[in-house]
Amino acid sequence: MKNTISPLLRLDGVTVRLSAMEGPVLLLEDITLDLHQGEWLAIVGPNGSGKSTLAKVIAGLCPPTEGTVMTDVQGRESAFVQMIFQNPDTHLFGETVYDEVCFGLENRGIPGEQIRERAMAALREVGLEHKADAAVASLSGGQKQLLAAAGCLAVRPDVLLFDEATSMLDPLSRDCLLHTARRLQQSGMTIVWITQLLEELAYADRAIALENGAQVYEGSPERFFYEGPDASMCERLGFQPPFTVAVARGLLLRGLRLEPLPLTPEDLAKAVSSAQ
Ligand SMILES: Nc1ncnc2c1ncn2[C@@H]1O[C@H](COP(=O)(O)OP(=O)(O)OP(=O)(O)O)[C@@H](O)[C@H]1O
């Protein structure tokens, strides 16, 4: 997404080093990155490439060893980022669905008279209003992730950051979480989406890729999958392209013109039906 206004968050030359038993470890190296209000930024990379560390830097949970993190949110020193993690069971504490959302609101000192309205509005946003009185333990994995998102939303963050939040979900629950995040983005929320499931890049305005702590790609998802004479960035990182992309690349090699370059089966069907 082309954006000329100043970014919500700017990382400039961010490096993170740790001293471990076996000596110093470089977790991130010289990352420069803007995050704009209302965009969907995807972060991809192999295991151990630094995605979660970058998430923590964005969320203000890991101060850089070198470089700076700046925000443009008026009157505040840092952007307010809420994170949804891989395993919902590690970060849900409430007895009921409603309690869970109230928990975060109470923790942030929201006045009692606003809590019910804000909690119910957040549950409505993720489609869990009808489950307000259900026990958290009775929810499916996908519903738990939606609940985690509601808890984050209720406290009105600047950014919602999903750190491999779909990796333990079945395809239906995954779609549901992705569609919810898309709806939130369409209403102005800024989304950071970390994933190893590359089909999910279809939702992103922009993607960055990490390898060994360094940023090796920044650009559109289409370019990530399709650019490069022999191998795309996706393949250079050792990932299998999504099935749709693999089929489309095969068709392109056979001389079919596909426009726009497809990221989803629906896009592929449309591109093929109008191809010459
Ligand atoms: N506390 C720590 N001490 C030592 N090394 C660490 C520590 N935390 C992370 N690392 C190392 O830093 C690197 C980046 O870790 P990080 O969790 O950010 O990667 P990731 O891309 O999120 O990985 P994954 O996809 O497996 O979740 C890894 O090699 C990891 O082993």
The ligand as an SDF file (V2000), in Angstrom:
LIG
                    3D

 31 33  0  0  0  0  0  0  0  0999 V2000
   16.1190  -15.6840   25.0030 N   0  0  0  0  0  0  0  0  0  0  0  0
   16.8330  -16.1600   23.9950 C   0  0  0  0  0  0  0  0  0  0  0  0
   18.0900  -16.6010   24.1580 N   0  0  0  0  0  0  0  0  0  0  0  0
   18.8280  -17.0560   23.1390 C   0  0  0  0  0  0  0  0  0  0  0  0
   18.3850  -17.1080   21.8650 N   0  0  0  0  0  0  0  0  0  0  0  0
   17.1470  -16.6800   21.6310 C   0  0  0  0  0  0  0  0  0  0  0  0
   16.2940  -16.1740   22.6610 C   0  0  0  0  0  0  0  0  0  0  0  0
   15.0990  -15.8160   22.1130 N   0  0  0  0  0  0  0  0  0  0  0  0
   15.2090  -16.0860   20.7940 C   0  0  0  0  0  0  0  0  0  0  0  0
   16.4170  -16.6050   20.5160 N   0  0  0  0  0  0  0  0  0  0  0  0
   16.8990  -17.0160   19.1980 C   0  0  0  0  0  0  0  0  0  0  0  0
   16.6810  -15.9380   18.3180 O   0  0  0  0  0  0  0  0  0  0  0  0
   16.2830  -16.3960   17.0270 C   0  0  0  0  0  0  0  0  0  0  0  0
   14.9970  -15.7140   16.6080 C   0  0  0  0  0  0  0  0  0  0  0  0
   13.9190  -16.1810   17.4330 O   0  0  0  0  0  0  0  0  0  0  0  0
   12.4080  -15.8150   17.1340 P   0  0  0  0  0  0  0  0  0  0  0  0
   11.5760  -16.5200   18.1470 O   0  0  0  0  0  0  0  0  0  0  0  0
   12.2760  -14.3440   17.0350 O   0  0  0  0  0  0  0  0  0  0  0  0
   12.2160  -16.4680   15.6930 O   0  0  0  0  0  0  0  0  0  0  0  0
   10.8740  -16.8240   14.9080 P   0  0  0  0  0  0  0  0  0  0  0  0
   11.1150  -16.4540   13.4830 O   0  0  0  0  0  0  0  0  0  0  0  0
    9.7030  -16.2040   15.5790 O   0  0  0  0  0  0  0  0  0  0  0  0
   10.8180  -18.3950   15.0520 O   0  0  0  0  0  0  0  0  0  0  0  0
    9.5480  -19.4000   15.0040 P   0  0  0  0  0  0  0  0  0  0  0  0
    8.9830  -19.3380   13.6140 O   0  0  0  0  0  0  0  0  0  0  0  0
   10.1880  -20.7230   15.2750 O   0  0  0  0  0  0  0  0  0  0  0  0
    8.5830  -18.9790   16.0650 O   0  0  0  0  0  0  0  0  0  0  0  0
   16.1790  -17.8950   17.1360 C   0  0  0  0  0  0  0  0  0  0  0  0
   17.3410  -18.4750   16.6140 O   0  0  0  0  0  0  0  0  0  0  0  0
   16.0700  -18.1560   18.6090 C   0  0  0  0  0  0  0  0  0  0  0  0
   16.6150  -19.4020   18.9610 O   0  0  0  0  0  0  0  0  0  0  0  0
  1  2  1  0
  2  3  1  0
  2  7  2  0
  3  4  2  0
  4  5  1  0
  5  6  2  0
  6  7  1  0
  6 10  1  0
  7  8  1  0
  8  9  2  0
  9 10  1  0
 10 11  1  0
 11 12  1  0
 11 30  1  0
 12 13  1  0
 13 14  1  0
 13 28  1  0
 14 15  1  0
 15 16  1  0
 16 17  2  0
 16 18  1  0
 16 19  1  0
 19 20  1  0
 20 21  2  0
 20 22  1  0
 20 23  1  0
 23 24  1  0
 24 25  2  0
 24 26  1  0
 24 27  1  0
 28 29  1  0
 28 30  1  0
 30 31  1  0
M  END
$$$$
